[in-house]
Amino acid sequence: MSRYEEAYAAWRNDPEGWWLEAARGIDWACPPSRAFDPSLGLYGRWFPDGRLNTCHNALDRHVAAGRGAQAALIYDSPMTGRKERISYAALQGRVARLAGALAARGIGRGERVIIYMPMVPEAVIAMLACARLGAIHSVVFGGFAAAELAARIEDATPKAIISASCGLEPGRIVAYKPLLDAAIGMAAHKPDFCLILQREQARCEMIPGRDLDYAEVEAAGAPHPCVEVAATDPLYILYTSGTTGKPKGILRDNGGHAVALHRSMSMIYGMAAGEAFWAASDVGWVVGHSYIVYAPLLAGCTSILYEGKPVGTPDPGAFWRVCAEHGVKLLFTAPTAIRAIKKEDPEGRHLARHDLSKLEALYLAGERCDPPTAEWAAEKLGKPVVDHWWQTETGWPITAGFREFGLFPPRPGAGGKPTPGFEVRVLDAAGQELPRGREGALVVKLPLPPGCAPTLWNADARYREAYLSTFPGHYDTSDAGMIDEEGFVWVMGRTDDIINVAGHRLSTGAMEEVLASHRDVAECAVVGAADALKGQVPVGLVVLKAGVNREEAEVARELVALVRERIGPVAAFKDARVVPRLPKTRSGKILRATIRKIADGQAYSVPPTIDDPAILEEIAAVLGRAHA
């Protein structure tokens, strides 16, 4: 039996004991007497009688242990040319002062704070300051448009919003403040105050009585101690795309989250205190929450905070420069980033210029990595390349390779084996378990382990409907795939309308709502088409209203601009085409799965329920011109 098999069997045989042992890795104000209570919540709650503070575990305990001088964060911004090492002691001090300033303005346990920030240290400080107070933070990615931010303000009803004057992209400055002002104007709920970080690249005007200067407020704050909270109290809300147009607020608790993420750093990534870890993502996404901010700091590591791109800031050697310069032991990024680097530097010449002797492995997640990309990275780096699978809802990996137990032999295209805590199954549409090698719906047997979302913000019924109702007794991942004979899990695609664009989960339903709002559009469909760089890109098909007599290209340009305005550039929506009609079933359901196969150039069969088979040839002709 392998070390992995021993560890997985140990969890299966005694999950309560396994997780109580893992819980000893963090500090508790009141240690839990039991790991799990199945009578609480939708499927049970973890460490129900435990009490702790997440910020204490991320900062204060490391300072108390004598490692205050160690770097907690290394901020590296090729956008500004600025680099900064922030020690655990310095970070603790800044977080405590901001927490004091927030508390003085009425922010306490259970209050919500929205954080709309670029990749700067102040974003991390704001998150940790909320955690220190027992407040609930909700980080909104800076690339989202005002309407998306407004929807999140409306749902979370924050007492405060922390933002910045601008974000930086290669070749352009993104003004955040006008977007923030517009969002607050749209939302019925208004925050009591806003803290605005003024960046020298583009300062903004402040609204008297509402807006305060972030730097001044932090500097004047009186240090605040950590507030003890229940393990089951919320730590944060992270919104993800919903199929109804209303965003889903994924809720994360304090206790299970801290235990799972702390355990994952050694078990999955092989990291120890004092070592440098880099998750090349954004704090606005779940990877940023879990593996830029919380997990590395819980484990006492040094986390890299990078404000830049894999290419263009300034060249495709940017990632390798950061790894070499800061002694990164493990790099975690999305396959899209590696594909972009490969496209610009196929021979790996930029990579060869950097000393990567300290880098031990590359981990990929956010979407399935195509085997050629994984093989290219493994060849050029001469290091293990590990694809692993998880979701915003789970907060940490469902499947992986495990450096603590010895990595599995390379298997490009597979997502690894189930992490202890996750019992993965493959079911058919009737809920029957399928044999090894057969593709079906990937599900996780309940209960979900610590660290996973126990529910949605103020929406238990929606959580139950979205994740627990399709296959009773199981969490429905909405991913399709199979488990092979050796136990490796292969994730093959989505089973719902969420597409994966460069590791960002986006709702085609939300994009369809935007397209349908155009005055000339009668009906529409958006599907995710395979893309060599981004994994998937959205393609919109629209049927124009009768009597519309305009150039199709002009309508298409307006539709692309509309999606960019209402959802944001992150949607990567650049392809709208006019079609005479959409393929539908006799009951009126649009055949999106068939459209997707046509867009990808895959073989497709004519569904027996289609109302008019001839339309498929028309769709193929339209898409063929774009995806030849």
DASUL-V513117 format. One line per field, one symbol per residue. psi: psi as a letter, one per 20 degrees, with the letter a starting at -180 (. if undefined). A space follows every 50 residues. Layout:
# DASUL-V513117
psi: ???
This chain:
# DASUL-V513117
psi: prhghgghhgghhmhghghhghiiirpphoqqiqhpoiiqahjrqqlhjq qapghghhfghhghjjkhiqpgqoponihijpppporgggggggghghgg hghijjpapiqqpponqamqhhggggghhghhijroqopppiiqrhhggg hhghghmqhqpparhrrpqoiqpoohghggggghhhphppqhrppoooph hnqrqqopigpqpggggghiqppprppprqhiqqgrpoprpqijipqpnp pprgghgggggghhhgggikqrpiqppoombqiirhhgggjgfgghhhik rpppopnarhqimirjjgghgggghjlphpppaqhgghhgggghmhikhh giiqokhiphqppqrhrppqghgghgggghhkqpoopqparghhirpgqa qohhjpqqqpmphqjarppphpoprpqahjjppqrpippbpprppqqqrq hqphaqoklghhggghhihgnpjqpoijqqarpahjjppoohaqibjpro okippqphghhhhggiiphipgrrppqoqpphgigqqppppqpqqpipmr phhgggghgghghhghhrhhikojnpqpqhrqpqrhijppmhhggggghi kqqqqopijqhnhhhhhgghgghhhhk.
